[in-house]
Structure formats: structure tokens, C-alpha cells
């Protein structure tokens, strides 16, 4: 059960030690606007050196997808989807009287598509995101361990409120102030 614990120290080393892959939301996690979140490029490089598969799930790509301080993301695959389709889908649903099939986060269908191309065991995969209602819910629905980073949209107080209300699918297993905090769990 998700408990929204801060991920650090021995717990961090244990979680990363048993992790084979990491899925990252991009905006608010790896970058904000067109600037890399401090430590993001170094974390991606360290994860690659540690043999961890990384995958960036992005809706909008900044002007330069190599936004990581001018470097290319290291050993990552990019899954791109058109952004802002939710309001268009709602309009089509209303006009047609039919419900649309959601294939992006938080739908598990997206993970099924990913694992057709990149074999990943969800029990050994982290989903790192900044939004409780999409990233964290997606991770839970797919059976992944979830990590909320506080550099984006959702706040720790929101996760704690969901925990108190018993809405566990919206509560991350862990949280970090920034993804740079994850580097402490990786060897040099």
C-alpha cells in the first residue's frame, strides 16, 4: 500500500537496487518549461551507467528535446503524444453520445504499448511523476512503484490528503524533493 514516504538513505538504495527500469514524466520532473531540473542530466547518465532502462513519457517537447543542459538525454526512448486532447475528446463525446477510449496516462493501455517495444516488469519499474491524478495513478494501475517529485504540479499536502481520505491510488509510494535526490541511491 502506498504510504507517501520520503525516499532517502537505505530505503532509496534498496528501491533503486531492485529497480530494472524507470519511467519519467517529463515536464515538472526532468524539466520545467525549457530548463532542465537541476541534476536531471546527471541522474539520467548515472541510471544508464547503473544499467537501468529509462523511458521518458512526454506530451510536449520543449524547443530542444536535448533540453538537458544542452546535452542529449542518455539511453532514453521517447514516447510522444499530442497534448491538450482532453477537451477535444470531451467535445466529441458530447456530440457523438459515446465515450472515448483513453490511451494516455493514467490508462494502463499506454504501459501495454510501451512493453510491446521495451520489455519491463512493472514490479521492478519506478514511475516518477509530478501529478497525482495522472502519473501516480498510472503507476498504480500498471503495478509500478510510484515516486512523486515535488518540482512540478502536485504538492505533498495533496498526497497526504488523499492518504487520509483513503484514496490510495492517488498516493505515491514515495516522494522526493527533486529527482536529483535519486542520485544518492546509485553507486558511482
MARBA-3410 file (N, C-alpha, C, O; in Angstrom, 1 decimal):
188
0.8,-1.2,0.0,0.0,0.0,0.0,0.9,1.2,0.0,1.9,1.3,0.7 ~ 0.5,2.2,-0.8,1.2,3.5,-0.9,1.1,4.3,0.5,0.0,4.4,1.0 ~ 2.2,4.8,0.9,2.2,5.5,2.2,2.8,6.9,2.1,2.9,7.6,3.1 ~ 3.3,7.3,0.9,3.8,8.6,0.7,5.0,8.9,1.7,5.0,9.9,2.4 ~ 6.0,8.0,1.6,7.2,8.2,2.5,8.3,8.9,1.7,8.4,8.7,0.5
9.1,9.7,2.4,10.2,10.3,1.7,11.2,9.3,1.4,11.5,8.4,2.2 ~ 11.7,9.3,0.2,12.7,8.3,-0.3,14.1,8.8,-0.1,14.5,9.8,-0.8 ~ 14.8,8.2,0.8,16.2,8.6,1.1,16.9,7.5,1.8,16.3,6.5,2.2 ~ 18.2,7.7,1.9,19.1,6.7,2.7,19.0,5.3,2.2,19.0,5.0,1.0 ~ 19.0,4.4,3.2,19.0,2.9,2.9,17.8,2.5,2.1,17.8,1.7,1.2
16.6,3.2,2.4,15.4,2.9,1.6,15.5,3.2,0.1,15.1,2.4,-0.7 ~ 16.2,4.3,-0.1,16.4,4.7,-1.5,17.3,3.7,-2.2,17.1,3.3,-3.3 ~ 18.4,3.3,-1.5,19.4,2.4,-2.1,18.7,1.0,-2.4,18.9,0.4,-3.4 ~ 17.8,0.6,-1.5,17.1,-0.6,-1.6,16.1,-0.6,-2.8,16.1,-1.5,-3.7 ~ 15.3,0.5,-2.9,14.4,0.7,-4.0,15.1,0.7,-5.4,14.7,0.0,-6.3
16.1,1.5,-5.5,16.9,1.5,-6.8,17.6,0.3,-7.0,17.8,-0.1,-8.2 ~ 18.1,-0.4,-6.0,18.8,-1.7,-6.2,17.9,-2.8,-6.8,18.4,-3.6,-7.6 ~ 16.6,-2.8,-6.5,15.8,-3.8,-7.1,15.0,-3.3,-8.4,14.2,-4.0,-9.0 ~ 15.3,-2.1,-8.8,14.6,-1.5,-9.9,15.4,-1.8,-11.2,16.6,-1.7,-11.3 ~ 14.7,-2.3,-12.2,15.3,-2.5,-13.5,15.1,-1.4,-14.5,15.9,-1.2,-15.5
14.0,-0.6,-14.3,13.7,0.5,-15.2,13.0,1.6,-14.5,12.3,1.4,-13.5 ~ 13.1,2.8,-15.1,12.4,4.0,-14.6,11.7,4.7,-15.7,12.3,5.0,-16.7 ~ 10.4,4.9,-15.5,9.6,5.7,-16.4,9.5,7.1,-15.8,9.1,7.3,-14.6 ~ 9.8,8.1,-16.6,9.7,9.5,-16.2,8.7,10.3,-16.9,8.6,10.2,-18.2 ~ 7.8,11.0,-16.2,7.1,12.1,-16.9,8.1,13.1,-17.2,9.2,13.1,-16.5
7.9,14.0,-18.1,9.0,15.0,-18.4,8.8,16.3,-17.8,9.6,16.7,-16.9 ~ 7.7,17.0,-18.2,7.6,18.4,-17.7,7.2,18.4,-16.2,6.3,17.7,-15.8 ~ 8.0,19.1,-15.4,7.8,19.2,-14.0,8.7,18.1,-13.3,8.8,18.1,-12.1 ~ 9.3,17.2,-14.1,10.1,16.1,-13.5,11.5,16.3,-14.0,12.5,16.4,-13.2 ~ 11.7,16.2,-15.3,13.0,16.3,-15.9,13.3,17.8,-16.3,14.5,18.2,-16.3
12.3,18.5,-16.6,12.4,19.9,-17.0,11.2,20.7,-16.5,10.1,20.1,-16.3 ~ 11.4,22.0,-16.4,10.3,23.0,-16.2,10.4,24.0,-17.3,11.4,24.7,-17.4 ~ 9.4,24.1,-18.1,9.5,25.0,-19.3,10.6,24.5,-20.2,10.5,23.3,-20.7 ~ 11.6,25.3,-20.5,12.7,24.9,-21.4,14.0,24.7,-20.6,15.0,24.7,-21.2 ~ 13.9,24.6,-19.3,15.1,24.4,-18.4,15.1,23.1,-17.8,14.0,22.6,-17.3
16.2,22.4,-17.8,16.3,21.2,-17.1,16.2,21.4,-15.6,16.7,22.4,-15.0 ~ 15.6,20.4,-14.9,15.5,20.4,-13.5,17.0,20.1,-13.0,17.6,19.2,-13.5 ~ 17.5,20.9,-12.1,18.9,20.7,-11.7,19.1,19.2,-11.3,18.4,18.6,-10.5 ~ 20.2,18.6,-11.8,20.5,17.2,-11.6,19.9,16.2,-12.5,20.3,15.1,-12.5 ~ 19.0,16.6,-13.4,18.3,15.7,-14.3,19.3,15.0,-15.3,19.3,13.8,-15.4
20.1,15.8,-15.9,21.0,15.2,-16.9,22.0,14.2,-16.2,22.2,13.1,-16.7 ~ 22.5,14.6,-15.0,23.4,13.7,-14.3,22.7,12.4,-13.8,23.3,11.3,-13.9 ~ 21.4,12.5,-13.4,20.7,11.3,-13.0,20.5,10.4,-14.1,20.7,9.2,-14.0 ~ 20.1,10.9,-15.3,19.9,10.0,-16.5,21.2,9.3,-16.8,21.2,8.1,-17.2 ~ 22.3,10.0,-16.8,23.6,9.4,-17.0,24.0,8.3,-16.0,24.5,7.2,-16.4
23.7,8.6,-14.7,24.0,7.6,-13.7,23.1,6.4,-13.8,23.6,5.3,-13.5 ~ 21.9,6.6,-14.1,21.0,5.5,-14.3,21.4,4.6,-15.4,21.4,3.3,-15.3 ~ 21.9,5.2,-16.5,22.4,4.4,-17.7,23.6,3.6,-17.3,23.7,2.5,-17.6 ~ 24.6,4.3,-16.5,25.8,3.6,-16.1,25.4,2.4,-15.2,26.2,1.4,-15.1 ~ 24.3,2.6,-14.4,23.9,1.5,-13.5,23.1,0.4,-14.2,22.7,-0.5,-13.5
22.9,0.6,-15.5,22.2,-0.5,-16.2,20.7,-0.4,-16.1,20.0,-1.4,-16.3 ~ 20.2,0.7,-15.7,18.7,0.9,-15.5,18.2,1.4,-16.8,18.6,2.4,-17.3 ~ 17.1,0.8,-17.3,16.4,1.3,-18.5,15.7,2.5,-18.1,15.0,2.6,-17.0 ~ 15.7,3.6,-18.9,14.9,4.8,-18.7,14.0,5.1,-19.9,14.4,4.8,-21.0 ~ 12.9,5.6,-19.6,11.9,5.9,-20.7,11.3,7.2,-20.3,10.8,7.3,-19.2
11.3,8.2,-21.2,10.6,9.5,-20.9,9.3,9.5,-21.6,9.2,9.2,-22.8 ~ 8.2,9.8,-20.8,6.9,9.9,-21.4,6.5,11.3,-21.5,6.4,12.0,-20.4 ~ 6.4,11.8,-22.7,6.2,13.3,-22.8,5.0,13.6,-23.7,4.7,12.9,-24.6 ~ 4.4,14.7,-23.3,3.3,15.2,-24.1,3.7,16.3,-25.0,3.2,16.5,-26.1 ~ 4.6,17.2,-24.4,5.1,18.3,-25.2,6.6,18.3,-25.1,7.1,18.2,-24.0
7.2,18.5,-26.2,8.7,18.6,-26.2,9.1,20.0,-26.3,8.6,20.8,-27.1 ~ 10.0,20.5,-25.4,10.5,21.8,-25.5,11.2,22.0,-26.8,11.4,21.1,-27.6 ~ 11.4,23.3,-27.2,12.0,23.6,-28.4,13.2,22.7,-28.8,13.3,22.3,-29.9 ~ 14.0,22.3,-27.8,15.1,21.4,-28.0,14.9,20.2,-27.1,15.0,20.4,-25.8 ~ 14.6,19.1,-27.6,14.4,17.9,-26.8,15.7,17.5,-26.1,15.6,16.7,-25.1
16.8,18.0,-26.5,18.0,17.8,-25.7,18.1,18.9,-24.7,19.2,19.5,-24.4 ~ 17.0,19.3,-24.0,17.0,20.3,-23.1,17.9,20.1,-21.9,18.2,21.1,-21.1 ~ 18.3,18.9,-21.7,19.2,18.6,-20.5,20.5,19.4,-20.6,21.5,18.8,-21.0 ~ 20.4,20.6,-20.3,21.6,21.5,-20.2,22.4,21.4,-21.5,23.6,21.4,-21.4 ~ 21.7,21.3,-22.6,22.4,21.3,-23.9,22.9,19.9,-24.3,23.5,19.8,-25.3
22.6,18.9,-23.5,23.0,17.5,-23.9,21.8,16.7,-24.3,20.7,17.1,-24.1 ~ 22.1,15.6,-25.0,21.0,14.7,-25.3,20.6,13.8,-24.1,21.5,13.5,-23.3 ~ 19.3,13.5,-24.0,19.0,12.5,-22.9,19.8,11.2,-23.2,19.9,10.8,-24.3 ~ 20.3,10.6,-22.1,21.2,9.5,-22.3,20.3,8.2,-22.2,19.5,8.0,-21.3 ~ 20.5,7.3,-23.2,19.9,6.0,-23.2,18.4,6.0,-22.9,17.9,5.3,-22.0
17.7,6.9,-23.5,16.3,7.0,-23.3,15.5,6.9,-24.6,16.0,7.2,-25.7 ~ 14.3,6.4,-24.5,13.4,6.3,-25.6,12.3,7.4,-25.3,12.0,7.6,-24.2 ~ 11.8,8.0,-26.4,10.8,9.0,-26.2,9.4,8.5,-26.8,9.4,8.0,-27.9 ~ 8.4,8.6,-26.0,7.0,8.3,-26.4,6.3,9.7,-26.5,6.1,10.3,-25.4 ~ 5.9,10.1,-27.6,5.3,11.4,-27.8,3.8,11.3,-28.1,3.5,10.4,-28.9
3.0,12.1,-27.5,1.6,12.1,-27.7,1.2,13.6,-27.9,1.8,14.5,-27.3 ~ 0.1,13.8,-28.7,-0.3,15.2,-28.8,-0.9,15.7,-27.5,-1.6,14.9,-26.8 ~ -0.6,16.9,-27.1,-1.0,17.5,-25.8,-2.4,18.1,-26.0,-2.8,18.5,-27.1 ~ -3.1,18.2,-24.9,-4.3,19.0,-24.8,-5.5,18.4,-25.5,-6.4,19.1,-26.0 ~ -5.5,17.1,-25.7,-6.6,16.4,-26.4,-7.8,16.1,-25.5,-8.8,15.7,-26.0
-7.7,16.3,-24.2,-8.8,16.0,-23.3,-10.0,16.8,-23.6,-11.1,16.3,-23.6 ~ -9.9,18.1,-23.8,-11.0,19.0,-24.1,-11.7,18.6,-25.4,-12.9,18.7,-25.6 ~ -10.8,18.3,-26.4,-11.3,17.9,-27.7,-12.1,16.6,-27.6,-13.2,16.5,-28.2 ~ -11.6,15.7,-26.9,-12.2,14.4,-26.7,-13.6,14.6,-26.0,-14.6,13.9,-26.4 ~ -13.7,15.4,-25.0,-14.9,15.7,-24.3,-16.0,16.3,-25.3,-17.1,15.9,-25.2
-15.5,17.2,-26.2,-16.5,17.7,-27.1,-17.0,16.7,-28.1,-18.2,16.6,-28.4 ~ -16.1,15.8,-28.5,-16.5,14.7,-29.5,-17.5,13.7,-28.7,-18.4,13.2,-29.3 ~ -17.1,13.4,-27.4,-18.0,12.6,-26.7,-19.4,13.1,-26.6,-20.4,12.4,-26.8 ~ -19.5,14.4,-26.3,-20.8,15.1,-26.1,-21.6,15.1,-27.4,-22.7,14.8,-27.5 ~ -20.9,15.4,-28.5,-21.5,15.4,-29.8,-22.0,14.1,-30.3,-23.0,13.9,-30.9
-21.2,13.0,-30.0,-21.5,11.7,-30.5,-22.3,10.9,-29.6,-22.9,9.9,-30.0 ~ -22.4,11.3,-28.3,-23.1,10.5,-27.3,-22.4,9.2,-26.9,-23.0,8.3,-26.3 ~ -21.1,9.1,-27.3,-20.3,7.9,-27.0,-19.1,8.3,-26.1,-18.6,9.4,-26.2 ~ -18.6,7.4,-25.4,-17.4,7.6,-24.5,-16.1,7.3,-25.3,-16.0,6.2,-25.9 ~ -15.1,8.2,-25.2,-13.8,7.9,-25.8,-13.0,6.9,-25.0,-13.2,6.8,-23.8
-12.1,6.2,-25.7,-11.2,5.3,-25.1,-9.9,6.1,-24.8,-9.3,6.6,-25.7 ~ -9.6,6.3,-23.5,-8.4,7.0,-23.2,-7.2,6.0,-23.3,-7.2,5.0,-22.7 ~ -6.1,6.5,-24.0,-5.0,5.6,-24.2,-3.7,6.2,-23.5,-2.7,5.5,-23.4 ~ -3.8,7.4,-23.1,-2.6,8.1,-22.4,-2.8,7.9,-20.9,-3.7,7.2,-20.4 ~ -1.8,8.5,-20.1,-1.9,8.4,-18.7,-3.2,8.9,-18.2,-3.7,10.0,-18.7
-3.9,8.3,-17.3,-3.5,7.1,-16.5,-3.9,5.8,-17.0,-3.9,4.8,-16.2 ~ -4.3,5.6,-18.2,-4.7,4.3,-18.8,-3.6,3.3,-18.8,-2.5,3.6,-19.3 ~ -3.8,2.1,-18.3,-2.8,1.0,-18.5,-2.5,0.7,-19.9,-1.4,0.1,-20.2 ~ -3.3,1.0,-20.8,-3.1,0.7,-22.3,-1.7,1.3,-22.7,-1.0,0.7,-23.5 ~ -1.4,2.5,-22.2,-0.1,3.1,-22.6,1.0,2.2,-22.2,2.0,2.1,-22.9
1.0,1.6,-21.0,2.1,0.8,-20.5,2.1,-0.5,-21.3,3.2,-1.0,-21.6 ~ 0.9,-1.0,-21.7,0.9,-2.2,-22.6,1.6,-1.9,-23.9,2.4,-2.7,-24.4 ~ 1.4,-0.7,-24.5,2.0,-0.4,-25.7,3.6,-0.2,-25.5,4.3,-0.7,-26.3 ~ 4.0,0.3,-24.4,5.4,0.5,-24.1,6.1,-0.8,-24.0,7.1,-1.1,-24.6 ~ 5.4,-1.8,-23.3,6.1,-3.1,-23.0,6.1,-4.0,-24.2,6.8,-5.0,-24.3
5.3,-3.6,-25.3,5.4,-4.3,-26.5,6.8,-4.0,-27.2,7.3,-4.9,-28.0 ~ 7.4,-2.9,-26.9,8.6,-2.5,-27.5,9.8,-2.5,-26.6,10.9,-2.7,-27.0 ~ 9.5,-2.3,-25.3,10.6,-2.3,-24.3,10.1,-3.2,-23.2,9.3,-2.8,-22.4 ~ 10.7,-4.4,-23.1,10.2,-5.3,-22.1,10.6,-4.8,-20.7,11.7,-4.4,-20.4 ~ 9.5,-4.7,-19.8,9.7,-4.1,-18.5,8.8,-4.9,-17.6,7.6,-5.2,-17.9
9.3,-5.3,-16.4,8.5,-5.9,-15.4,7.9,-4.8,-14.5,8.7,-4.1,-13.8 ~ 6.6,-4.6,-14.5,6.1,-3.5,-13.7,6.5,-3.5,-12.2,6.6,-2.5,-11.5 ~ 6.7,-4.7,-11.7,7.0,-4.9,-10.3,8.5,-4.4,-10.0,8.8,-4.2,-8.8 ~ 9.3,-4.2,-11.1,10.7,-3.8,-10.9,10.9,-2.5,-11.6,12.0,-2.1,-12.0 ~ 9.8,-1.7,-11.8,9.8,-0.4,-12.5,9.3,0.7,-11.7,8.3,0.5,-11.0
10.0,1.8,-11.7,9.5,3.0,-11.0,8.8,3.9,-12.0,9.2,4.1,-13.1 ~ 7.7,4.5,-11.5,7.0,5.6,-12.3,7.3,6.9,-11.5,6.8,7.0,-10.4 ~ 8.0,7.8,-12.1,8.4,9.1,-11.4,7.6,10.2,-12.1,7.8,10.4,-13.3 ~ 6.8,10.9,-11.4,6.0,11.9,-11.9,5.7,13.1,-10.9,6.0,13.0,-9.8 ~ 5.1,14.1,-11.5,4.8,15.3,-10.6,3.3,15.5,-10.5,2.8,16.5,-9.8
2.4,14.6,-11.0,1.0,14.8,-11.0,0.3,13.5,-10.4,0.5,12.4,-10.9 ~ -0.4,13.7,-9.3,-1.0,12.6,-8.6,-2.1,12.0,-9.5,-2.2,10.7,-9.5 ~ -2.9,12.8,-10.1,-4.1,12.3,-10.8,-3.7,11.6,-12.2,-4.6,11.0,-12.8 ~ -2.5,11.8,-12.7,-2.1,11.1,-13.9,-0.9,10.2,-13.7,-1.1,9.0,-13.9 ~ 0.2,10.8,-13.4,1.4,10.0,-13.3,1.3,8.9,-12.2,1.6,7.7,-12.4
0.9,9.3,-11.0,0.9,8.4,-9.9,-0.2,7.4,-10.0,0.0,6.2,-9.8 ~ -1.4,7.8,-10.5,-2.5,6.9,-10.8,-2.1,5.9,-11.9,-2.4,4.7,-11.7 ~ -1.4,6.4,-12.9,-0.9,5.5,-14.0,0.0,4.4,-13.4,-0.2,3.2,-13.7 ~ 1.0,4.8,-12.6,1.9,3.9,-11.9,1.1,2.8,-11.1,1.5,1.6,-11.3 ~ 0.2,3.2,-10.3,-0.6,2.2,-9.6,-1.4,1.3,-10.4,-1.4,0.1,-10.2
-2.0,1.8,-11.4,-2.9,1.0,-12.3,-2.0,0.0,-13.1,-2.5,-1.1,-13.5 ~ -0.8,0.3,-13.3,0.1,-0.6,-14.0,1.0,-1.5,-13.1,1.7,-2.3,-13.6 ~ 0.8,-1.4,-11.8,1.6,-2.2,-10.9,3.0,-1.8,-10.6,3.8,-2.6,-10.2 ~ 3.3,-0.5,-10.9,4.7,0.0,-10.6,4.8,0.7,-9.3,3.8,1.0,-8.6 ~ 6.0,0.8,-8.8,6.3,1.6,-7.6,6.3,3.1,-8.0,6.9,3.4,-9.0
5.6,3.9,-7.3,5.4,5.3,-7.7,6.3,6.3,-6.8,6.4,6.1,-5.6 ~ 6.8,7.3,-7.5,7.6,8.3,-6.8,7.1,9.7,-7.3,7.1,10.0,-8.5 ~ 6.6,10.5,-6.4,6.2,11.9,-6.7,7.4,12.8,-6.5,8.1,12.7,-5.4 ~ 7.7,13.6,-7.5,8.7,14.6,-7.3,8.0,16.0,-7.1,7.0,16.3,-7.8 ~ 8.5,16.7,-6.2,7.9,18.0,-5.8,8.3,19.2,-6.6,8.1,20.3,-6.1
8.9,19.0,-7.8,9.3,20.1,-8.6,8.3,20.5,-9.7,8.5,21.3,-10.5 ~ 7.1,19.8,-9.6,6.1,20.1,-10.6,4.8,20.6,-10.0,4.8,21.5,-9.2 ~ 3.7,19.9,-10.4,2.3,20.4,-10.2,1.8,20.0,-8.8,1.5,20.9,-8.0 ~ 1.8,18.7,-8.4,1.2,18.3,-7.2,2.1,18.6,-6.0,3.3,18.6,-6.1 ~ 1.5,18.8,-4.9,2.1,19.1,-3.6,2.0,18.0,-2.6,1.1,17.2,-2.7
2.9,17.9,-1.7,2.9,16.8,-0.7,1.6,16.8,0.1,1.1,15.8,0.4 ~ 1.1,18.0,0.4,-0.1,18.1,1.2,-1.3,17.5,0.5,-2.2,16.9,1.1 ~ -1.3,17.6,-0.9,-2.4,16.9,-1.6,-2.3,15.4,-1.5,-3.3,14.7,-1.3 ~ -1.1,14.9,-1.6,-0.9,13.4,-1.4,-1.3,13.0,0.0,-1.9,11.9,0.1 ~ -0.9,13.7,1.0,-1.3,13.4,2.4,-2.8,13.5,2.6,-3.4,12.7,3.3
-3.5,14.4,1.9,-4.9,14.5,2.0,-5.6,13.3,1.3,-6.6,12.7,1.9 ~ -5.1,12.8,0.2,-5.6,11.6,-0.4,-5.4,10.4,0.5,-6.2,9.5,0.5 ~ -4.2,10.3,1.1,-3.9,9.2,2.0,-4.9,9.2,3.2,-5.5,8.2,3.5 ~ -5.2,10.4,3.8,-6.1,10.5,4.9,-7.6,10.1,4.4,-8.3,9.6,5.2 ~ -7.9,10.4,3.2,-9.2,10.1,2.7,-9.4,8.7,2.1,-10.4,8.3,1.7
-8.3,7.9,2.2,-8.3,6.5,1.7,-8.3,6.3,0.2,-8.6,5.3,-0.3 ~ -7.9,7.4,-0.5,-7.8,7.3,-2.0,-6.4,6.9,-2.4,-5.6,7.7,-2.9 ~ -6.0,5.6,-2.1,-4.7,5.1,-2.2,-4.1,5.1,-3.6,-2.9,5.2,-3.7 ~ -4.9,5.0,-4.6,-4.4,5.0,-6.0,-3.8,6.4,-6.4,-3.1,6.5,-7.4 ~ -4.1,7.4,-5.6,-3.6,8.8,-5.8,-2.5,9.1,-4.9,-2.0,10.3,-4.9
-2.0,8.2,-4.1,-1.0,8.4,-3.1,0.3,7.7,-3.6,0.3,6.5,-3.9 ~ 1.4,8.4,-3.7,2.6,7.8,-4.2,3.2,6.9,-3.1,3.0,7.1,-1.9 ~ 3.9,5.9,-3.5,4.7,5.0,-2.5,5.7,5.9,-1.8,5.9,5.8,-0.6 ~ 6.4,6.8,-2.6,7.4,7.6,-2.1,7.4,9.0,-2.7,6.6,9.2,-3.7 ~ 8.1,9.9,-2.1,8.3,11.2,-2.7,9.7,11.7,-2.5,10.4,11.3,-1.6
10.1,12.6,-3.4,11.4,13.2,-3.3,11.2,14.7,-3.6,10.3,15.1,-4.3 ~ 12.1,15.5,-3.1,12.0,17.0,-3.4,12.3,17.2,-4.8,11.6,18.1,-5.5 ~ 13.3,16.5,-5.4,13.7,16.6,-6.8,14.2,15.3,-7.2,14.7,14.5,-6.4 ~ 14.2,15.0,-8.5,14.8,13.8,-9.0,16.3,13.7,-8.7,16.8,12.6,-8.7 ~ 16.9,14.8,-8.5,18.3,14.8,-8.2,18.6,14.0,-6.9,19.7,13.5,-6.7
17.6,14.0,-6.0,17.7,13.2,-4.8,17.9,11.7,-5.0,18.5,11.0,-4.2 ~ 17.5,11.2,-6.2,17.6,9.8,-6.5,19.1,9.4,-6.7,19.4,8.2,-6.6 ~ 19.9,10.4,-7.0,21.3,10.0,-7.3,22.0,9.5,-6.1,23.0,8.7,-6.2 ~ 21.6,9.8,-4.9,22.2,9.3,-3.6,22.0,7.8,-3.5,22.7,7.2,-2.8 ~ 21.1,7.2,-4.3,20.8,5.8,-4.2,21.6,5.0,-5.2,21.5,3.7,-5.3
22.4,5.6,-6.0,23.2,5.0,-7.1,24.6,5.0,-6.7,25.1,6.0,-6.2 ~ 25.3,3.9,-7.0,26.8,3.9,-6.9,27.4,4.8,-7.9,26.8,5.2,-8.9 ~ 28.7,5.1,-7.7,29.4,6.0,-8.6,29.7,5.2,-9.8,30.3,5.8,-10.8
END
